[in-house]
Structure formats: structure tokens, C-alpha cells
Amino acid sequence: MFRLLLRLAGLCFLATAFVTLIVDGTHAITVHTFYVTSIGDCLAALLPGKFVMARDFIQSHAPHMVWDPILINLLKLPVWLVSGVIGALALRLGGKPHAKFGYSSR
């Protein structure tokens, strides 16, 4: 049952990656420049109040090194890349285990 849920989540993440890649490509074609939707832009659009509140909390309670080099760079990653990696990992983890080498399957 858990493997089924992992595979379903993986397929949903891969579908999200495909859709965001198509949207970014379409936007780039219409504007005639390279365009990428970052995770920070997506979170700011989906959860504007919560994103600002989480940012302020992290900046005030976590060390400065956590926010500035680490989280800023993670929030600049494209949505299609992150959701594609998460989806591929979920599909890999939700797949059937491979047969052990050297053991009979009978």
C-alpha cells in the first residue's frame, strides 16, 4: 500500500514538473527571453502571507548562514527541476525490489 502511494505521489510530481516546464517554455517563447519559474516565486504566489512569515521566522531564529547562502539558493531552483527529481525519487523508492543476485527465484 505504501509503495502504491509513493508511486502515485511520484507520478503527480512528474506531471507537475512536465506542466511547469511547458508553462516556462511557452512563456519564454512569447517573451523571447529565457524564463524560469523559481520555487521562491511559486511559494510567494501560492502562500504569500505564510511565505513572508516563514522567511521572517527563519531570518530571526536561525543562524545567518542558513538563510543567506543555503535557502536563497534553494529558492532560486526551477520548479520543474525540483518536482522532477522528487517525482523520480518517489517512483524509484516505490518500485518493486530487484531480485537478489545469486539466489534462485524458484
The first five atom37 places (N, CA, C, CB, O) and aatype in JSON, in Angstrom:
{
  "aatype": [12, 13, 1, 10, 10, 10, 1, 10, 0, 7, 10, 4, 13, 10, 0, 16, 0, 13, 19, 16, 10, 9, 19, 3, 7, 16, 8, 0, 9, 16, 19, 8, 16, 13, 18, 19, 16, 15, 9, 7, 3, 4, 10, 0, 0, 10, 10, 14, 7, 11, 13, 19, 12, 0, 1, 3, 13, 9, 5, 15, 8, 0, 14, 8, 12, 19, 17, 3, 14, 9, 10, 9, 2, 10, 10, 11, 10, 14, 19, 17, 10, 19, 15, 7, 19, 9, 7, 0, 10, 0, 10, 1, 10, 7, 7, 11, 14, 8, 0, 11, 13, 7, 18, 15, 15, 1],
  "atom_mask": [
    [1, 1, 1, 1, 1],
    [1, 1, 1, 1, 1],
    [1, 1, 1, 1, 1],
    [1, 1, 1, 1, 1],
    [1, 1, 1, 1, 1],
    [1, 1, 1, 1, 1],
    [1, 1, 1, 1, 1],
    [1, 1, 1, 1, 1],
    [1, 1, 1, 1, 1],
    [1, 1, 1, 0, 1],
    [1, 1, 1, 1, 1],
    [1, 1, 1, 1, 1],
    [1, 1, 1, 1, 1],
    [1, 1, 1, 1, 1],
    [1, 1, 1, 1, 1],
    [1, 1, 1, 1, 1],
    [1, 1, 1, 1, 1],
    [1, 1, 1, 1, 1],
    [1, 1, 1, 1, 1],
    [1, 1, 1, 1, 1],
    [1, 1, 1, 1, 1],
    [1, 1, 1, 1, 1],
    [1, 1, 1, 1, 1],
    [1, 1, 1, 1, 1],
    [1, 1, 1, 0, 1],
    [1, 1, 1, 1, 1],
    [1, 1, 1, 1, 1],
    [1, 1, 1, 1, 1],
    [1, 1, 1, 1, 1],
    [1, 1, 1, 1, 1],
    [1, 1, 1, 1, 1],
    [1, 1, 1, 1, 1],
    [1, 1, 1, 1, 1],
    [1, 1, 1, 1, 1],
    [1, 1, 1, 1, 1],
    [1, 1, 1, 1, 1],
    [1, 1, 1, 1, 1],
    [1, 1, 1, 1, 1],
    [1, 1, 1, 1, 1],
    [1, 1, 1, 0, 1],
    [1, 1, 1, 1, 1],
    [1, 1, 1, 1, 1],
    [1, 1, 1, 1, 1],
    [1, 1, 1, 1, 1],
    [1, 1, 1, 1, 1],
    [1, 1, 1, 1, 1],
    [1, 1, 1, 1, 1],
    [1, 1, 1, 1, 1],
    [1, 1, 1, 0, 1],
    [1, 1, 1, 1, 1],
    [1, 1, 1, 1, 1],
    [1, 1, 1, 1, 1],
    [1, 1, 1, 1, 1],
    [1, 1, 1, 1, 1],
    [1, 1, 1, 1, 1],
    [1, 1, 1, 1, 1],
    [1, 1, 1, 1, 1],
    [1, 1, 1, 1, 1],
    [1, 1, 1, 1, 1],
    [1, 1, 1, 1, 1],
    [1, 1, 1, 1, 1],
    [1, 1, 1, 1, 1],
    [1, 1, 1, 1, 1],
    [1, 1, 1, 1, 1],
    [1, 1, 1, 1, 1],
    [1, 1, 1, 1, 1],
    [1, 1, 1, 1, 1],
    [1, 1, 1, 1, 1],
    [1, 1, 1, 1, 1],
    [1, 1, 1, 1, 1],
    [1, 1, 1, 1, 1],
    [1, 1, 1, 1, 1],
    [1, 1, 1, 1, 1],
    [1, 1, 1, 1, 1],
    [1, 1, 1, 1, 1],
    [1, 1, 1, 1, 1],
    [1, 1, 1, 1, 1],
    [1, 1, 1, 1, 1],
    [1, 1, 1, 1, 1],
    [1, 1, 1, 1, 1],
    [1, 1, 1, 1, 1],
    [1, 1, 1, 1, 1],
    [1, 1, 1, 1, 1],
    [1, 1, 1, 0, 1],
    [1, 1, 1, 1, 1],
    [1, 1, 1, 1, 1],
    [1, 1, 1, 0, 1],
    [1, 1, 1, 1, 1],
    [1, 1, 1, 1, 1],
    [1, 1, 1, 1, 1],
    [1, 1, 1, 1, 1],
    [1, 1, 1, 1, 1],
    [1, 1, 1, 1, 1],
    [1, 1, 1, 0, 1],
    [1, 1, 1, 0, 1],
    [1, 1, 1, 1, 1],
    [1, 1, 1, 1, 1],
    [1, 1, 1, 1, 1],
    [1, 1, 1, 1, 1],
    [1, 1, 1, 1, 1],
    [1, 1, 1, 1, 1],
    [1, 1, 1, 0, 1],
    [1, 1, 1, 1, 1],
    [1, 1, 1, 1, 1],
    [1, 1, 1, 1, 1],
    [1, 1, 1, 1, 1]
  ],
  "atom_positions": [
    [[0.82, -1.19, 0.0], [0.0, 0.0, 0.0], [0.87, 1.26, 0.0], [-0.94, -0.01, 1.22], [0.57, 2.24, -0.69]],
    [[1.96, 1.23, 0.78], [2.85, 2.38, 0.86], [3.56, 2.6, -0.47], [3.88, 2.19, 1.99], [3.76, 3.74, -0.89]],
    [[3.93, 1.51, -1.14], [4.58, 1.64, -2.44], [3.64, 2.24, -3.47], [5.09, 0.28, -2.93], [4.06, 3.02, -4.32]],
    [[2.37, 1.88, -3.39], [1.37, 2.44, -4.3], [1.24, 3.95, -4.09], [0.01, 1.75, -4.1], [1.17, 4.71, -5.06]],
    [[1.2, 4.38, -2.85], [1.11, 5.81, -2.56], [2.37, 6.56, -3.01], [0.88, 6.03, -1.07], [2.28, 7.68, -3.5]],
    [[3.52, 5.93, -2.84], [4.76, 6.55, -3.31], [4.78, 6.69, -4.83], [5.97, 5.73, -2.85], [5.21, 7.72, -5.36]],
    [[4.31, 5.67, -5.52], [4.26, 5.74, -6.98], [3.26, 6.79, -7.45], [3.91, 4.38, -7.57], [3.52, 7.5, -8.42]],
    [[2.11, 6.87, -6.78], [1.12, 7.88, -7.13], [1.66, 9.29, -6.9], [-0.16, 7.66, -6.34], [1.48, 10.17, -7.74]],
    [[2.32, 9.49, -5.77], [2.92, 10.8, -5.49], [4.02, 11.11, -6.51], [3.5, 10.84, -4.05], [4.14, 12.25, -6.96]],
    [[4.81, 10.11, -6.87], [5.85, 10.31, -7.86], [5.29, 10.71, -9.21], [0.0, 0.0, 0.0], [5.84, 11.59, -9.88]],
    [[4.2, 10.07, -9.63], [3.58, 10.43, -10.9], [2.99, 11.84, -10.85], [2.49, 9.42, -11.26], [3.05, 12.57, -11.84]],
    [[2.42, 12.21, -9.71], [1.89, 13.58, -9.57], [3.01, 14.61, -9.63], [1.12, 13.72, -8.25], [2.85, 15.66, -10.26]],
    [[4.13, 14.33, -9.0], [5.26, 15.25, -9.06], [5.84, 15.34, -10.46], [6.35, 14.82, -8.07], [6.22, 16.42, -10.91]],
    [[5.91, 14.21, -11.17], [6.4, 14.25, -12.54], [5.44, 14.99, -13.47], [6.63, 12.83, -13.06], [5.88, 15.68, -14.39]],
    [[4.15, 14.86, -13.23], [3.17, 15.61, -14.01], [3.31, 17.11, -13.74], [1.74, 15.14, -13.7], [3.21, 17.92, -14.66]],
    [[3.54, 17.47, -12.48], [3.77, 18.87, -12.13], [5.02, 19.4, -12.81], [3.88, 19.04, -10.61], [5.04, 20.52, -13.32]],
    [[6.07, 18.59, -12.83], [7.31, 19.01, -13.49], [7.08, 19.23, -14.98], [8.41, 17.96, -13.28], [7.58, 20.21, -15.54]],
    [[6.34, 18.35, -15.61], [6.07, 18.48, -17.04], [5.25, 19.73, -17.33], [5.35, 17.24, -17.57], [5.56, 20.47, -18.27]],
    [[4.22, 19.97, -16.54], [3.36, 21.13, -16.77], [4.13, 22.43, -16.56], [2.14, 21.08, -15.83], [4.01, 23.35, -17.36]],
    [[4.91, 22.51, -15.5], [5.67, 23.74, -15.26], [6.75, 23.95, -16.32], [6.31, 23.71, -13.87], [7.06, 25.09, -16.67]],
    [[7.33, 22.87, -16.83], [8.3, 23.0, -17.92], [7.63, 23.54, -19.18], [8.97, 21.65, -18.2], [8.2, 24.39, -19.87]],
    [[6.44, 23.06, -19.49], [5.7, 23.54, -20.65], [5.3, 25.01, -20.46], [4.45, 22.67, -20.9], [5.41, 25.8, -21.4]],
    [[4.84, 25.37, -19.26], [4.45, 26.76, -19.0], [5.66, 27.68, -19.1], [3.81, 26.88, -17.6], [5.56, 28.75, -19.7]],
    [[6.79, 27.28, -18.53], [8.0, 28.1, -18.64], [8.46, 28.24, -20.09], [9.13, 27.49, -17.8], [8.86, 29.32, -20.52]],
    [[8.38, 27.16, -20.84], [8.78, 27.21, -22.24], [7.86, 28.1, -23.06], [0.0, 0.0, 0.0], [8.32, 28.86, -23.91]],
    [[6.56, 28.0, -22.81], [5.6, 28.84, -23.52], [5.81, 30.31, -23.18], [4.17, 28.42, -23.19], [5.75, 31.18, -24.06]],
    [[6.04, 30.58, -21.92], [6.28, 31.97, -21.51], [7.58, 32.5, -22.12], [6.34, 32.07, -19.97], [7.65, 33.65, -22.53]],
    [[8.59, 31.66, -22.18], [9.87, 32.08, -22.77], [9.73, 32.35, -24.26], [10.93, 31.0, -22.53], [10.37, 33.26, -24.78]],
    [[8.9, 31.58, -24.95], [8.69, 31.8, -26.38], [7.95, 33.1, -26.63], [7.93, 30.62, -27.0], [8.27, 33.84, -27.56]],
    [[6.95, 33.38, -25.81], [6.16, 34.59, -26.04], [6.93, 35.86, -25.69], [4.89, 34.54, -25.24], [6.73, 36.89, -26.33]],
    [[7.82, 35.79, -24.68], [8.56, 36.97, -24.26], [9.9, 37.1, -25.01], [8.81, 36.92, -22.76], [10.51, 38.17, -24.99]],
    [[10.33, 36.04, -25.66], [11.6, 35.98, -26.4], [12.81, 36.09, -25.48], [11.64, 37.09, -27.44], [13.87, 36.56, -25.92]],
    [[12.69, 35.68, -24.24], [13.83, 35.59, -23.32], [13.69, 34.29, -22.53], [13.89, 36.83, -22.35], [12.62, 33.69, -22.47]],
    [[14.79, 33.88, -21.95], [14.78, 32.67, -21.13], [14.04, 32.96, -19.84], [16.23, 32.16, -20.84], [14.35, 33.93, -19.15]],
    [[13.06, 32.13, -19.51], [12.24, 32.35, -18.32], [12.12, 31.06, -17.53], [10.84, 32.88, -18.7], [11.86, 30.0, -18.09]],
    [[12.32, 31.16, -16.21], [12.21, 30.0, -15.33], [11.41, 30.43, -14.1], [13.62, 29.45, -14.93], [11.7, 31.45, -13.48]],
    [[10.41, 29.63, -13.74], [9.66, 29.87, -12.52], [10.43, 29.23, -11.37], [8.2, 29.31, -12.61], [10.63, 28.02, -11.36]],
    [[10.86, 30.03, -10.42], [11.63, 29.51, -9.3], [10.69, 29.07, -8.18], [12.63, 30.56, -8.78], [9.51, 29.44, -8.15]],
    [[11.22, 28.29, -7.27], [10.43, 27.81, -6.14], [10.0, 28.98, -5.26], [11.22, 26.79, -5.31], [8.88, 28.99, -4.74]],
    [[10.88, 29.95, -5.09], [10.54, 31.13, -4.29], [9.37, 31.9, -4.89], [0.0, 0.0, 0.0], [8.48, 32.34, -4.16]],
    [[9.37, 32.08, -6.21], [8.26, 32.77, -6.87], [6.96, 31.98, -6.73], [8.58, 32.99, -8.35], [5.9, 32.56, -6.5]],
    [[7.06, 30.67, -6.86], [5.88, 29.83, -6.76], [5.31, 29.85, -5.34], [6.21, 28.39, -7.17], [4.1, 29.97, -5.16]],
    [[6.17, 29.75, -4.34], [5.69, 29.8, -2.95], [5.14, 31.16, -2.59], [6.82, 29.44, -1.99], [4.15, 31.26, -1.86]],
    [[5.76, 32.22, -3.1], [5.26, 33.56, -2.83], [3.9, 33.79, -3.48], [6.25, 34.6, -3.32], [3.07, 34.53, -2.95]],
    [[3.66, 33.16, -4.63], [2.37, 33.31, -5.3], [1.29, 32.44, -4.65], [2.5, 32.95, -6.78], [0.14, 32.86, -4.54]],
    [[1.66, 31.22, -4.23], [0.67, 30.31, -3.65], [0.35, 30.65, -2.2], [1.17, 28.89, -3.73], [-0.82, 30.61, -1.81]],
    [[1.34, 30.97, -1.41], [1.17, 31.24, 0.03], [1.83, 32.56, 0.39], [1.75, 30.09, 0.88], [2.87, 32.55, 1.06]],
    [[1.29, 33.69, -0.02], [2.0, 34.96, 0.19], [2.21, 35.3, 1.67], [1.25, 36.08, -0.47], [3.31, 35.7, 2.05]],
    [[1.2, 35.16, 2.49], [1.34, 35.51, 3.91], [2.22, 34.52, 4.66], [0.0, 0.0, 0.0], [3.07, 34.92, 5.46]],
    [[2.02, 33.26, 4.41], [2.78, 32.21, 5.09], [4.26, 32.25, 4.69], [2.19, 30.83, 4.78], [5.14, 32.02, 5.52]],
    [[4.52, 32.55, 3.41], [5.9, 32.6, 2.94], [6.67, 33.72, 3.62], [5.94, 32.77, 1.43], [7.82, 33.54, 4.04]],
    [[6.05, 34.89, 3.73], [6.7, 36.02, 4.38], [6.9, 35.73, 5.87], [5.88, 37.31, 4.19], [7.94, 36.07, 6.43]],
    [[5.9, 35.1, 6.5], [6.0, 34.77, 7.91], [7.12, 33.74, 8.16], [4.66, 34.24, 8.44], [7.88, 33.87, 9.12]],
    [[7.21, 32.73, 7.29], [8.27, 31.72, 7.43], [9.64, 32.34, 7.2], [8.03, 30.56, 6.46], [10.6, 32.01, 7.9]],
    [[9.75, 33.23, 6.21], [11.02, 33.9, 5.93], [11.47, 34.73, 7.13], [10.89, 34.78, 4.69], [12.64, 34.68, 7.52]],
    [[10.55, 35.49, 7.7], [10.89, 36.31, 8.86], [11.29, 35.45, 10.06], [9.73, 37.21, 9.24], [12.21, 35.79, 10.79]],
    [[10.59, 34.33, 10.25], [10.91, 33.43, 11.36], [12.3, 32.82, 11.2], [9.86, 32.31, 11.47], [13.08, 32.76, 12.15]],
    [[12.62, 32.38, 9.98], [13.93, 31.77, 9.74], [15.04, 32.8, 9.89], [13.97, 31.13, 8.33], [16.09, 32.5, 10.45]],
    [[14.81, 34.0, 9.39], [15.84, 35.03, 9.49], [16.09, 35.45, 10.93], [15.45, 36.24, 8.65], [17.21, 35.81, 11.28]],
    [[15.05, 35.42, 11.77], [15.24, 35.87, 13.15], [15.72, 34.77, 14.08], [13.96, 36.45, 13.69], [16.42, 35.06, 15.06]],
    [[15.38, 33.51, 13.82], [15.72, 32.43, 14.75], [16.86, 31.53, 14.3], [14.51, 31.6, 14.98], [17.53, 30.92, 15.14]],
    [[17.1, 31.43, 13.02], [18.17, 30.55, 12.54], [19.45, 31.36, 12.35], [17.76, 29.86, 11.21], [19.39, 32.58, 12.23]],
    [[20.57, 30.69, 12.33], [21.82, 31.41, 12.04], [21.78, 32.06, 10.65], [23.03, 30.46, 12.14], [21.07, 31.58, 9.76]],
    [[22.52, 33.12, 10.49], [22.51, 33.88, 9.23], [22.95, 33.0, 8.05], [23.42, 35.12, 9.34], [22.49, 33.19, 6.93]],
    [[23.84, 32.07, 8.31], [24.36, 31.21, 7.26], [23.28, 30.3, 6.67], [25.51, 30.38, 7.8], [23.37, 29.9, 5.51]],
    [[22.26, 29.97, 7.45], [21.21, 29.08, 6.95], [20.37, 29.78, 5.9], [20.32, 28.59, 8.1], [20.06, 29.2, 4.86]],
    [[20.01, 31.03, 6.15], [19.13, 31.72, 5.21], [19.87, 32.18, 3.96], [18.48, 32.92, 5.89], [19.47, 31.86, 2.84]],
    [[20.95, 32.93, 4.16], [21.54, 33.61, 3.01], [22.15, 32.67, 1.99], [22.58, 34.57, 3.48], [21.67, 32.68, 0.85]],
    [[23.14, 31.86, 2.26], [23.67, 31.08, 1.13], [22.83, 29.83, 0.82], [25.09, 30.66, 1.42], [22.72, 29.45, -0.35]],
    [[22.24, 29.2, 1.82], [21.6, 27.9, 1.59], [20.18, 28.05, 1.05], [21.58, 27.08, 2.89], [19.9, 27.62, -0.07]],
    [[19.3, 28.65, 1.83], [17.9, 28.72, 1.42], [17.65, 29.65, 0.25], [17.05, 29.15, 2.59], [16.77, 29.4, -0.57]],
    [[18.42, 30.71, 0.15], [18.26, 31.6, -1.0], [18.58, 30.85, -2.3], [19.17, 32.85, -0.87], [17.86, 30.99, -3.29]],
    [[19.64, 30.07, -2.29], [19.99, 29.31, -3.49], [18.98, 28.2, -3.78], [21.38, 28.71, -3.35], [18.71, 27.9, -4.94]],
    [[18.42, 27.58, -2.74], [17.4, 26.55, -2.96], [16.12, 27.16, -3.52], [17.1, 25.81, -1.65], [15.44, 26.53, -4.34]],
    [[15.78, 28.37, -3.09], [14.57, 29.02, -3.58], [14.72, 29.53, -5.01], [14.19, 30.15, -2.67], [13.72, 29.88, -5.64]],
    [[15.93, 29.59, -5.52], [16.16, 30.02, -6.91], [16.07, 28.87, -7.91], [17.52, 30.68, -7.02], [16.07, 29.1, -9.11]],
    [[16.0, 27.63, -7.43], [15.93, 26.48, -8.33], [14.6, 26.45, -9.08], [16.12, 25.17, -7.54], [13.59, 26.9, -8.54]],
    [[14.59, 25.94, -10.3], [13.34, 25.86, -11.06], [12.38, 24.84, -10.45], [13.62, 25.5, -12.51], [12.8, 23.82, -9.9]],
    [[11.1, 25.14, -10.55], [10.08, 24.24, -10.01], [10.1, 22.91, -10.74], [8.68, 24.88, -10.11], [9.96, 21.86, -10.12]],
    [[10.28, 22.94, -12.07], [10.24, 21.69, -12.83], [11.4, 20.77, -12.46], [10.25, 21.98, -14.32], [11.25, 19.55, -12.49]],
    [[12.53, 21.33, -12.13], [13.68, 20.51, -11.76], [13.47, 19.84, -10.41], [14.95, 21.35, -11.73], [13.72, 18.64, -10.26]],
    [[13.02, 20.6, -9.44], [12.84, 20.05, -8.09], [11.71, 19.03, -8.06], [12.55, 21.18, -7.09], [11.85, 17.96, -7.47]],
    [[10.58, 19.35, -8.7], [9.47, 18.39, -8.69], [9.8, 17.15, -9.52], [8.19, 19.05, -9.21], [9.33, 16.06, -9.2]],
    [[10.59, 17.3, -10.56], [11.01, 16.14, -11.35], [11.94, 15.22, -10.57], [0.0, 0.0, 0.0], [11.81, 14.0, -10.65]],
    [[12.87, 15.8, -9.82], [13.78, 14.98, -9.01], [13.01, 14.27, -7.89], [14.91, 15.86, -8.4], [13.24, 13.09, -7.64]],
    [[12.11, 14.99, -7.23], [11.31, 14.37, -6.17], [10.42, 13.27, -6.75], [10.44, 15.44, -5.44], [10.29, 12.21, -6.14]],
    [[9.82, 13.51, -7.91], [8.98, 12.5, -8.54], [9.76, 11.27, -8.96], [0.0, 0.0, 0.0], [9.3, 10.15, -8.75]],
    [[10.93, 11.46, -9.54], [11.76, 10.32, -9.94], [12.22, 9.53, -8.73], [12.97, 10.78, -10.75], [12.25, 8.3, -8.76]],
    [[12.58, 10.22, -7.66], [12.99, 9.53, -6.44], [11.84, 8.75, -5.82], [13.55, 10.53, -5.43], [12.03, 7.64, -5.34]],
    [[10.64, 9.34, -5.82], [9.47, 8.64, -5.27], [9.13, 7.41, -6.11], [8.27, 9.59, -5.2], [8.77, 6.37, -5.56]],
    [[9.22, 7.52, -7.43], [8.98, 6.35, -8.28], [10.02, 5.27, -8.06], [8.96, 6.76, -9.75], [9.69, 4.08, -8.05]],
    [[11.25, 5.67, -7.88], [12.33, 4.7, -7.63], [12.13, 3.98, -6.31], [13.7, 5.39, -7.65], [12.31, 2.76, -6.21]],
    [[11.75, 4.74, -5.28], [11.54, 4.13, -3.97], [10.26, 3.3, -3.92], [11.49, 5.2, -2.9], [10.17, 2.35, -3.14]],
    [[9.27, 3.65, -4.74], [8.01, 2.92, -4.73], [7.98, 1.74, -5.67], [0.0, 0.0, 0.0], [6.97, 1.03, -5.72]],
    [[9.05, 1.49, -6.4], [9.1, 0.37, -7.34], [9.32, -0.96, -6.63], [0.0, 0.0, 0.0], [9.62, -1.01, -5.44]],
    [[9.16, -2.02, -7.41], [9.38, -3.35, -6.86], [10.87, -3.55, -6.59], [8.83, -4.44, -7.82], [11.7, -3.08, -7.36]],
    [[11.2, -4.25, -5.52], [12.62, -4.51, -5.26], [13.2, -5.48, -6.3], [12.82, -5.08, -3.83], [12.51, -6.38, -6.78]],
    [[14.44, -5.27, -6.62], [15.11, -6.13, -7.59], [15.4, -7.49, -6.98], [16.41, -5.48, -8.09], [15.55, -7.62, -5.76]],
    [[15.48, -8.5, -7.85], [15.82, -9.84, -7.38], [17.27, -9.85, -6.93], [15.58, -10.89, -8.49], [18.13, -9.2, -7.54]],
    [[17.53, -10.57, -5.88], [18.9, -10.65, -5.37], [19.74, -11.49, -6.31], [18.93, -11.23, -3.94], [19.3, -12.55, -6.77]],
    [[20.92, -11.02, -6.58], [21.83, -11.71, -7.48], [22.41, -12.93, -6.78], [22.96, -10.76, -7.95], [22.89, -12.84, -5.65]],
    [[22.37, -14.06, -7.45], [22.96, -15.27, -6.9], [21.98, -16.14, -6.16], [0.0, 0.0, 0.0], [22.35, -17.22, -5.69]],
    [[20.72, -15.71, -6.04], [19.71, -16.52, -5.37], [18.69, -17.0, -6.38], [19.01, -15.71, -4.24], [18.37, -16.29, -7.34]],
    [[18.2, -18.18, -6.18], [17.21, -18.72, -7.09], [15.85, -18.08, -6.82], [17.14, -20.24, -6.95], [15.49, -17.83, -5.67]],
    [[15.11, -17.81, -7.87], [13.8, -17.2, -7.7], [12.7, -18.26, -7.63], [13.52, -16.23, -8.84], [11.52, -17.91, -7.56]],
    [[13.07, -19.52, -7.63], [12.06, -20.58, -7.58], [11.69, -20.92, -6.19], [12.54, -21.8, -8.27], [10.86, -21.79, -5.97]]
  ]
}
